[in-house]
């Protein structure tokens, strides 16, 4: 099954603040989400944050957060940025 990825506008704006190598990792994560779904146990520090919300580390300082409603094929990437400002 292929999932549809919705990236919020503030995430797109935040991509400009990421170092290039972290931005590249983010796009690898997006492709993994598209192909494999919201459960990404191969990514560092992957965990469930709450009901239908997940996150993982892109490296030590940068994280990505997304949500997934069961019985849909849409994954919404809600945050990418420093872990200090992450919404959890």
Secondary structure, DSSP 8 states (H G I E B T S, - for coil): ---EEEE-HHHHHHHTTS-HHHHHHHHHHHHHHHHH-S--TTSTT-EEEETTEEEEESSSSEEEEEEE-TTSSEEEEEEEEEGGG---
